[in-house]
Amino acid sequence: MGDLDGARRLLERARSVGARNIELPLGQVSQRQGRMDEARAEISAGIQFWSAGLPEDTGAVLAAGILDGPTARAAALARIQSILDAKPTVVPGIVPWALITLGEPEEGLRVVATIPTSSNVWHAAIWSPRGEAARTSPAFPEFARKVGFAALWDQYGPPDLCKKDAKGDYRCE
């Protein structure tokens, strides 16, 4: 909702009581506040938290791709491609999260829909402001069906950002 100071206070309180997975959202708050050195460290640590089985420097490579421009973004996407080229039977959920965050929403949706993920951290990317491109992608209605969102929303109602269209597909903002 734009209350970055309030978000920082809540995340730091969560950390003070032992929450271990707040680095990604804290890094995003730092980034939006222009605290880039903190953002880099927090995003890198957050990615590493969710990167079990990936090379040790994955957090740093992906954080640089998010924060540092086209060359670093290309290196981050190449790292993700090398992970996917290994044909894992389960992919860390941070991989589709990173794809969506790096501006590759269709590929992030494809990964989630076709390869089991070790966590649902990718939800944070889809439903964040950066996830708008994923939610509004032409691929999203099929994705919503494949991952079970559509069936869940048919039963319980869609989130506020989504509505069913005349063809029966969910469209999200």
C-alpha positions as CSV (number, residue, x, y, z in Angstrom):
1,M,0.0,0.0,0.0
2,G,3.0,2.3,-0.2
3,D,3.8,2.4,3.6
4,L,7.5,1.5,3.2
5,D,8.4,2.6,6.7
6,G,5.6,0.6,8.2
7,A,6.6,-2.4,6.1
8,R,10.2,-2.1,7.3
9,R,9.1,-2.0,10.9
10,L,6.9,-5.1,10.6
11,L,9.6,-7.0,8.8
12,E,12.3,-6.1,11.3
13,R,9.9,-7.1,14.1
14,A,9.4,-10.4,12.4
15,R,13.1,-10.9,12.2
16,S,13.5,-10.0,15.9
17,V,11.2,-12.8,16.9
18,G,12.9,-15.4,14.7
19,A,11.3,-15.2,11.3
20,R,13.9,-16.5,8.8
21,N,12.3,-15.8,5.5
22,I,11.9,-12.0,5.5
23,E,15.0,-11.0,3.6
24,L,13.3,-10.9,0.2
25,P,10.5,-8.6,1.2
26,L,12.9,-6.6,3.3
27,G,15.2,-6.3,0.3
28,Q,12.3,-5.1,-1.9
29,V,11.4,-2.5,0.7
30,S,15.1,-1.3,0.8
31,Q,15.2,-1.2,-3.0
32,R,12.0,1.0,-3.1
33,Q,13.5,3.2,-0.4
34,G,16.7,3.6,-2.5
35,R,18.8,1.8,0.1
36,M,20.6,-0.2,-2.6
37,D,23.5,-1.7,-0.6
38,E,21.0,-3.0,1.9
39,A,18.7,-4.2,-0.9
40,R,21.5,-6.1,-2.5
41,A,22.5,-7.9,0.7
42,E,18.9,-8.7,1.7
43,I,17.7,-9.9,-1.7
44,S,20.9,-12.0,-2.1
45,A,20.3,-13.6,1.4
46,G,16.6,-14.0,0.7
47,I,17.3,-15.8,-2.6
48,Q,19.9,-18.0,-1.0
49,F,17.5,-19.0,1.7
50,W,15.1,-20.4,-1.0
51,S,17.9,-21.8,-3.2
52,A,18.6,-25.2,-1.7
53,G,20.7,-27.3,-4.1
54,L,21.8,-24.4,-6.3
55,P,25.3,-23.0,-6.6
56,E,26.4,-21.0,-3.6
57,D,26.6,-17.7,-5.4
58,T,23.1,-17.9,-6.9
59,G,21.7,-15.3,-4.5
60,A,24.3,-12.8,-5.5
61,V,24.0,-13.5,-9.2
62,L,20.2,-13.1,-9.2
63,A,20.2,-10.1,-6.9
64,A,22.6,-8.4,-9.2
65,G,20.4,-9.2,-12.1
66,I,17.5,-7.6,-10.4
67,L,19.4,-4.5,-9.3
68,D,22.2,-3.8,-11.7
69,G,21.1,-3.4,-15.3
70,P,21.2,-5.4,-18.6
71,T,24.6,-7.2,-18.3
72,A,23.8,-8.5,-14.8
73,R,20.3,-9.3,-15.8
74,A,21.6,-11.4,-18.7
75,A,24.0,-13.2,-16.4
76,A,21.1,-13.9,-14.0
77,L,18.9,-15.3,-16.8
78,A,21.8,-17.4,-18.0
79,R,22.2,-18.9,-14.5
80,I,18.5,-19.7,-14.4
81,Q,18.7,-21.3,-17.9
82,S,21.6,-23.4,-16.8
83,I,19.6,-24.6,-13.8
84,L,16.6,-25.5,-16.1
85,D,18.9,-27.1,-18.7
86,A,19.9,-29.6,-16.1
87,K,16.3,-30.9,-16.3
88,P,15.6,-31.0,-12.5
89,T,12.7,-33.1,-11.3
90,V,12.0,-30.4,-8.8
91,V,13.0,-26.8,-9.2
92,P,13.5,-24.4,-6.3
93,G,10.5,-22.0,-6.1
94,I,12.9,-19.1,-6.2
95,V,13.6,-19.9,-9.9
96,P,10.1,-18.9,-11.2
97,W,10.1,-16.1,-8.6
98,A,13.3,-14.7,-10.2
99,L,12.1,-15.2,-13.7
100,I,9.0,-13.1,-12.9
101,T,11.0,-10.5,-11.0
102,L,13.5,-10.3,-13.9
103,G,10.8,-9.5,-16.4
104,E,10.3,-13.0,-17.8
105,P,6.7,-13.7,-16.6
106,E,5.7,-16.2,-19.2
107,E,8.7,-18.3,-18.6
108,G,8.1,-18.1,-14.8
109,L,4.5,-19.2,-15.3
110,R,5.7,-22.0,-17.6
111,V,8.2,-23.3,-15.1
112,V,5.6,-23.4,-12.3
113,A,3.0,-25.1,-14.5
114,T,5.4,-27.8,-15.8
115,I,8.0,-28.6,-13.1
116,P,7.2,-29.2,-9.4
117,T,8.7,-26.5,-7.2
118,S,10.2,-27.0,-3.8
119,S,8.4,-24.0,-2.3
120,N,5.6,-21.6,-3.2
121,V,7.8,-18.5,-2.9
122,W,6.9,-17.8,-6.5
123,H,3.5,-16.7,-5.2
124,A,5.2,-13.6,-3.8
125,A,6.3,-12.6,-7.3
126,I,3.0,-13.2,-9.0
127,W,0.9,-11.2,-6.5
128,S,3.5,-8.4,-6.0
129,P,3.5,-5.2,-8.0
130,R,6.3,-6.7,-10.2
131,G,4.0,-9.6,-10.9
132,E,1.5,-7.5,-12.9
133,A,3.0,-8.7,-16.2
134,A,2.5,-12.3,-15.1
135,R,-1.0,-11.7,-14.0
136,T,-2.0,-9.8,-17.1
137,S,-0.1,-12.2,-19.5
138,P,-2.2,-14.0,-22.1
139,A,-0.7,-17.2,-20.7
140,F,-2.2,-16.5,-17.2
141,P,-5.7,-18.0,-17.7
142,E,-4.2,-21.4,-18.8
143,F,-1.7,-21.2,-16.0
144,A,-4.5,-20.6,-13.5
145,R,-6.2,-23.7,-14.7
146,K,-3.1,-25.9,-14.7
147,V,-2.0,-25.0,-11.2
148,G,-5.5,-25.2,-9.7
149,F,-6.2,-21.5,-9.1
150,A,-9.2,-21.5,-11.4
151,A,-10.9,-24.5,-9.6
152,L,-10.1,-22.9,-6.2
153,W,-11.5,-19.6,-7.4
154,D,-14.6,-21.3,-8.8
155,Q,-15.3,-22.8,-5.4
156,Y,-14.3,-19.9,-3.1
157,G,-14.2,-16.8,-5.3
158,P,-11.2,-15.1,-6.9
159,P,-8.8,-12.7,-5.3
160,D,-9.7,-9.0,-5.6
161,L,-7.4,-8.6,-8.6
162,C,-9.1,-11.2,-10.7
163,K,-12.4,-11.7,-12.4
164,K,-13.9,-14.4,-14.6
165,D,-14.5,-13.3,-18.2
166,A,-17.4,-14.3,-20.5
167,K,-15.4,-17.3,-21.8
168,G,-14.9,-18.6,-18.3
169,D,-11.2,-17.6,-18.0
170,Y,-9.8,-15.7,-15.1
171,R,-8.3,-12.4,-16.0
172,C,-6.2,-10.5,-13.4
173,E,-4.9,-7.0,-13.0
